[in-house]
Amino acid sequence: QITLKPRPSATDISADIKRALHRSWSSYQDNVSVSATGGSVRLTGTVPTFDDKWVADDTAWRAPGVTGVENDIAVV
């Protein structure tokens, strides 16, 4: 008996990452955009520190269904 789980859609992946970032950041989550195509995620926008850029990258990788992350977030 095998049970298959459906793969998360790109919309679900994007929404999951945005919710997770909102929990991590209270002030500038609107500065980061998340787009997904299949399991490939692209992060764009700005954050004030490299640590915040890393947090966004790590958060995206931890979302179910993610197979790749392109982190184009700028540190300003």
N, CA, C and O atoms as a GROMACS GRO file, in nm:
protein
  304
    1GLN      N    1   0.084  -0.117   0.000
    1GLN     CA    2   0.000   0.000   0.000
    1GLN      C    3   0.089   0.124   0.000
    1GLN      O    4   0.160   0.153   0.096
    2ILE      N    5   0.081   0.195  -0.110
    2ILE     CA    6   0.160   0.316  -0.125
    2ILE      C    7   0.066   0.435  -0.138
    2ILE      O    8  -0.033   0.431  -0.211
    3THR      N    9   0.098   0.540  -0.064
    3THR     CA   10   0.020   0.662  -0.073
    3THR      C   11   0.109   0.772  -0.130
    3THR      O   12   0.219   0.796  -0.080
    4LEU      N   13   0.062   0.838  -0.234
    4LEU     CA   14   0.137   0.946  -0.295
    4LEU      C   15   0.077   1.079  -0.252
    4LEU      O   16  -0.045   1.098  -0.256
    5LYS      N   17   0.164   1.171  -0.213
    5LYS     CA   18   0.119   1.305  -0.179
    5LYS      C   19   0.127   1.392  -0.303
    5LYS      O   20   0.223   1.380  -0.380
    6PRO      N   21   0.030   1.479  -0.324
    6PRO     CA   22   0.040   1.569  -0.439
    6PRO      C   23   0.152   1.670  -0.417
    6PRO      O   24   0.177   1.711  -0.304
    7ARG      N   25   0.217   1.710  -0.525
    7ARG     CA   26   0.322   1.811  -0.514
    7ARG      C   27   0.258   1.948  -0.491
    7ARG      O   28   0.153   1.977  -0.547
    8PRO      N   29   0.322   2.029  -0.410
    8PRO     CA   30   0.270   2.165  -0.390
    8PRO      C   31   0.278   2.244  -0.520
    8PRO      O   32   0.373   2.228  -0.597
    9SER      N   33   0.180   2.329  -0.544
    9SER     CA   34   0.182   2.413  -0.663
    9SER      C   35   0.277   2.530  -0.641
    9SER      O   36   0.316   2.559  -0.527
   10ALA      N   37   0.313   2.598  -0.749
   10ALA     CA   38   0.402   2.714  -0.738
   10ALA      C   39   0.338   2.822  -0.652
   10ALA      O   40   0.407   2.892  -0.578
   11THR      N   41   0.206   2.837  -0.661
   11THR     CA   42   0.135   2.935  -0.580
   11THR      C   43   0.146   2.900  -0.432
   11THR      O   44   0.169   2.987  -0.348
   12ASP      N   45   0.129   2.771  -0.401
   12ASP     CA   46   0.141   2.726  -0.262
   12ASP      C   47   0.282   2.748  -0.209
   12ASP      O   48   0.300   2.793  -0.096
   13ILE      N   49   0.382   2.717  -0.290
   13ILE     CA   50   0.522   2.734  -0.249
   13ILE      C   51   0.550   2.880  -0.219
   13ILE      O   52   0.607   2.913  -0.115
   14SER      N   53   0.509   2.968  -0.309
   14SER     CA   54   0.530   3.112  -0.291
   14SER      C   55   0.462   3.161  -0.163
   14SER      O   56   0.522   3.233  -0.084
   15ALA      N   57   0.338   3.122  -0.144
   15ALA     CA   58   0.262   3.166  -0.026
   15ALA      C   59   0.325   3.114   0.103
   15ALA      O   60   0.333   3.185   0.202
   16ASP      N   61   0.370   2.988   0.100
   16ASP     CA   62   0.435   2.930   0.219
   16ASP      C   63   0.561   3.009   0.256
   16ASP      O   64   0.583   3.038   0.374
   17ILE      N   65   0.642   3.043   0.157
   17ILE     CA   66   0.766   3.116   0.183
   17ILE      C   67   0.734   3.256   0.235
   17ILE      O   68   0.798   3.303   0.329
   18LYS      N   69   0.636   3.323   0.174
   18LYS     CA   70   0.599   3.457   0.220
   18LYS      C   71   0.551   3.455   0.365
   18LYS      O   72   0.587   3.543   0.443
   19ARG      N   73   0.470   3.356   0.400
   19ARG     CA   74   0.424   3.344   0.540
   19ARG      C   75   0.541   3.320   0.634
   19ARG      O   76   0.547   3.379   0.742
   20ALA      N   77   0.633   3.235   0.594
   20ALA     CA   78   0.749   3.206   0.679
   20ALA      C   79   0.837   3.331   0.696
   20ALA      O   80   0.887   3.357   0.805
   21LEU      N   81   0.856   3.406   0.588
   21LEU     CA   82   0.935   3.529   0.598
   21LEU      C   83   0.865   3.632   0.687
   21LEU      O   84   0.930   3.704   0.763
   22HIS      N   85   0.734   3.637   0.678
   22HIS     CA   86   0.658   3.730   0.763
   22HIS      C   87   0.678   3.696   0.911
   22HIS      O   88   0.687   3.786   0.994
   23ARG      N   89   0.685   3.568   0.942
   23ARG     CA   90   0.710   3.528   1.081
   23ARG      C   91   0.852   3.565   1.125
   23ARG      O   92   0.874   3.597   1.242
   24SER      N   93   0.947   3.563   1.033
   24SER     CA   94   1.086   3.593   1.066
   24SER      C   95   1.113   3.743   1.073
   24SER      O   96   1.190   3.790   1.157
   25TRP      N   97   1.048   3.818   0.984
   25TRP     CA   98   1.074   3.962   0.974
   25TRP      C   99   0.945   4.037   0.997
   25TRP      O  100   0.844   4.008   0.933
   26SER      N  101   0.946   4.132   1.087
   26SER     CA  102   0.825   4.209   1.110
   26SER      C  103   0.824   4.341   1.032
   26SER      O  104   0.717   4.395   1.005
   27SER      N  105   0.942   4.393   0.996
   27SER     CA  106   0.944   4.528   0.941
   27SER      C  107   0.964   4.538   0.791
   27SER      O  108   0.912   4.632   0.731
   28TYR      N  109   1.035   4.450   0.727
   28TYR     CA  110   1.066   4.471   0.585
   28TYR      C  111   1.038   4.352   0.496
   28TYR      O  112   1.102   4.336   0.392
   29GLN      N  113   0.944   4.268   0.534
   29GLN     CA  114   0.910   4.155   0.448
   29GLN      C  115   0.849   4.200   0.316
   29GLN      O  116   0.855   4.126   0.217
   30ASP      N  117   0.792   4.321   0.311
   30ASP     CA  118   0.735   4.372   0.186
   30ASP      C  119   0.843   4.410   0.086
   30ASP      O  120   0.813   4.431  -0.032
   31ASN      N  121   0.969   4.420   0.131
   31ASN     CA  122   1.079   4.454   0.042
   31ASN      C  123   1.130   4.334  -0.037
   31ASN      O  124   1.211   4.350  -0.128
   32VAL      N  125   1.083   4.215  -0.004
   32VAL     CA  126   1.130   4.094  -0.070
   32VAL      C  127   1.013   4.031  -0.146
   32VAL      O  128   0.905   4.012  -0.091
   33SER      N  129   1.038   3.999  -0.274
   33SER     CA  130   0.938   3.932  -0.356
   33SER      C  131   0.978   3.787  -0.378
   33SER      O  132   1.096   3.754  -0.390
   34VAL      N  133   0.878   3.702  -0.381
   34VAL     CA  134   0.899   3.558  -0.401
   34VAL      C  135   0.818   3.516  -0.522
   34VAL      O  136   0.698   3.540  -0.529
   35SER      N  137   0.886   3.454  -0.618
   35SER     CA  138   0.815   3.397  -0.733
   35SER      C  139   0.861   3.253  -0.749
   35SER      O  140   0.976   3.219  -0.722
   36ALA      N  141   0.768   3.170  -0.792
   36ALA     CA  142   0.800   3.027  -0.808
   36ALA      C  143   0.747   2.977  -0.941
   36ALA      O  144   0.637   3.014  -0.984
   37THR      N  145   0.826   2.893  -1.004
   37THR     CA  146   0.785   2.822  -1.124
   37THR      C  147   0.817   2.676  -1.099
   37THR      O  148   0.934   2.637  -1.094
   38GLY      N  149   0.714   2.597  -1.083
   38GLY     CA  150   0.737   2.459  -1.041
   38GLY      C  151   0.800   2.463  -0.903
   38GLY      O  152   0.747   2.528  -0.813
   39GLY      N  153   0.911   2.395  -0.886
   39GLY     CA  154   0.981   2.396  -0.758
   39GLY      C  155   1.095   2.495  -0.752
   39GLY      O  156   1.166   2.503  -0.651
   40SER      N  157   1.114   2.572  -0.860
   40SER     CA  158   1.222   2.670  -0.865
   40SER      C  159   1.172   2.804  -0.813
   40SER      O  160   1.072   2.857  -0.860
   41VAL      N  161   1.244   2.860  -0.715
   41VAL     CA  162   1.203   2.983  -0.648
   41VAL      C  163   1.304   3.094  -0.677
   41VAL      O  164   1.425   3.070  -0.680
   42ARG      N  165   1.253   3.215  -0.699
   42ARG     CA  166   1.340   3.331  -0.720
   42ARG      C  167   1.304   3.436  -0.615
   42ARG      O  168   1.188   3.474  -0.601
   43LEU      N  169   1.406   3.482  -0.543
   43LEU     CA  170   1.389   3.586  -0.442
   43LEU      C  171   1.450   3.716  -0.495
   43LEU      O  172   1.564   3.716  -0.541
   44THR      N  173   1.375   3.825  -0.488
   44THR     CA  174   1.426   3.955  -0.530
   44THR      C  175   1.387   4.060  -0.426
   44THR      O  176   1.299   4.036  -0.343
   45GLY      N  177   1.453   4.173  -0.430
   45GLY     CA  178   1.422   4.282  -0.338
   45GLY      C  179   1.546   4.326  -0.263
   45GLY      O  180   1.658   4.302  -0.307
   46THR      N  181   1.523   4.389  -0.147
   46THR     CA  182   1.634   4.441  -0.067
   46THR      C  183   1.616   4.408   0.080
   46THR      O  184   1.504   4.399   0.131
   47VAL      N  185   1.729   4.389   0.147
   47VAL     CA  186   1.734   4.370   0.292
   47VAL      C  187   1.855   4.448   0.344
   47VAL      O  188   1.946   4.480   0.266
   48PRO      N  189   1.858   4.479   0.474
   48PRO     CA  190   1.968   4.561   0.526
   48PRO      C  191   2.095   4.484   0.559
   48PRO      O  192   2.201   4.545   0.570
   49THR      N  193   2.089   4.352   0.576
   49THR     CA  194   2.209   4.278   0.615
   49THR      C  195   2.223   4.148   0.536
   49THR      O  196   2.126   4.095   0.482
   50PHE      N  197   2.346   4.099   0.529
   50PHE     CA  198   2.371   3.970   0.465
   50PHE      C  199   2.305   3.857   0.542
   50PHE      O  200   2.264   3.757   0.483
   51ASP      N  201   2.294   3.872   0.674
   51ASP     CA  202   2.226   3.770   0.754
   51ASP      C  203   2.080   3.758   0.713
   51ASP      O  204   2.027   3.647   0.706
   52ASP      N  205   2.015   3.870   0.685
   52ASP     CA  206   1.876   3.867   0.641
   52ASP      C  207   1.864   3.801   0.503
   52ASP      O  208   1.767   3.729   0.477
   53LYS      N  209   1.961   3.825   0.417
   53LYS     CA  210   1.961   3.760   0.286
   53LYS      C  211   1.973   3.609   0.303
   53LYS      O  212   1.906   3.532   0.235
   54TRP      N  213   2.059   3.567   0.395
   54TRP     CA  214   2.077   3.424   0.421
   54TRP      C  215   1.950   3.363   0.480
   54TRP      O  216   1.912   3.252   0.444
   55VAL      N  217   1.886   3.435   0.570
   55VAL     CA  218   1.761   3.386   0.630
   55VAL      C  219   1.656   3.364   0.522
   55VAL      O  220   1.585   3.263   0.523
   56ALA      N  221   1.644   3.458   0.429
   56ALA     CA  222   1.547   3.443   0.320
   56ALA      C  223   1.579   3.320   0.236
   56ALA      O  224   1.489   3.244   0.200
   57ASP      N  225   1.706   3.300   0.204
   57ASP     CA  226   1.750   3.186   0.125
   57ASP      C  227   1.719   3.055   0.197
   57ASP      O  228   1.663   2.962   0.139
   58ASP      N  229   1.755   3.050   0.323
   58ASP     CA  230   1.732   2.929   0.404
   58ASP      C  231   1.583   2.901   0.418
   58ASP      O  232   1.541   2.785   0.411
   59THR      N  233   1.505   3.004   0.438
   59THR     CA  234   1.360   2.989   0.451
   59THR      C  235   1.301   2.932   0.323
   59THR      O  236   1.215   2.843   0.327
   60ALA      N  237   1.345   2.983   0.209
   60ALA     CA  238   1.295   2.934   0.081
   60ALA      C  239   1.331   2.787   0.060
   60ALA      O  240   1.247   2.709   0.016
   61TRP      N  241   1.454   2.748   0.092
   61TRP     CA  242   1.495   2.609   0.074
   61TRP      C  243   1.415   2.514   0.162
   61TRP      O  244   1.396   2.398   0.124
   62ARG      N  245   1.369   2.559   0.277
   62ARG     CA  246   1.297   2.473   0.370
   62ARG      C  247   1.150   2.452   0.333
   62ARG      O  248   1.083   2.365   0.390
   63ALA      N  249   1.098   2.529   0.238
   63ALA     CA  250   0.958   2.516   0.200
   63ALA      C  251   0.936   2.384   0.124
   63ALA      O  252   1.019   2.346   0.041
   64PRO      N  253   0.827   2.315   0.153
   64PRO     CA  254   0.798   2.189   0.084
   64PRO      C  255   0.784   2.211  -0.066
   64PRO      O  256   0.718   2.306  -0.110
   65GLY      N  257   0.845   2.124  -0.145
   65GLY     CA  258   0.833   2.129  -0.290
   65GLY      C  259   0.940   2.209  -0.361
   65GLY      O  260   0.944   2.210  -0.484
   66VAL      N  261   1.028   2.278  -0.287
   66VAL     CA  262   1.132   2.360  -0.349
   66VAL      C  263   1.245   2.271  -0.398
   66VAL      O  264   1.296   2.186  -0.325
   67THR      N  265   1.283   2.293  -0.523
   67THR     CA  266   1.394   2.215  -0.582
   67THR      C  267   1.513   2.304  -0.615
   67THR      O  268   1.622   2.253  -0.644
   68GLY      N  269   1.495   2.435  -0.612
   68GLY     CA  270   1.605   2.528  -0.639
   68GLY      C  271   1.568   2.669  -0.596
   68GLY      O  272   1.451   2.707  -0.598
   69VAL      N  273   1.670   2.745  -0.555
   69VAL     CA  274   1.648   2.884  -0.512
   69VAL      C  275   1.750   2.974  -0.580
   69VAL      O  276   1.870   2.949  -0.575
   70GLU      N  277   1.701   3.079  -0.644
   70GLU     CA  278   1.786   3.183  -0.701
   70GLU      C  279   1.768   3.306  -0.614
   70GLU      O  280   1.662   3.369  -0.616
   71ASN      N  281   1.870   3.341  -0.538
   71ASN     CA  282   1.860   3.450  -0.443
   71ASN      C  283   1.921   3.577  -0.503
   71ASN      O  284   2.042   3.596  -0.501
   72ASP      N  285   1.835   3.665  -0.557
   72ASP     CA  286   1.878   3.791  -0.616
   72ASP      C  287   1.848   3.908  -0.523
   72ASP      O  288   1.831   4.021  -0.571
   73ILE      N  289   1.842   3.885  -0.394
   73ILE     CA  290   1.817   3.990  -0.297
   73ILE      C  291   1.944   4.075  -0.283
   73ILE      O  292   2.054   4.023  -0.268
   74ALA      N  293   1.925   4.206  -0.287
   74ALA     CA  294   2.037   4.300  -0.272
   74ALA      C  295   2.045   4.345  -0.126
   74ALA      O  296   1.942   4.366  -0.061
   75VAL      N  297   2.168   4.359  -0.076
   75VAL     CA  298   2.190   4.410   0.058
   75VAL      C  299   2.221   4.558   0.045
   75VAL      O  300   2.319   4.596  -0.020
   76VAL      N  301   2.138   4.642   0.106
   76VAL     CA  302   2.157   4.788   0.096
   76VAL      C  303   2.168   4.850   0.233
   76VAL      O  304   2.184   4.972   0.245
   0.00000   0.00000   0.00000
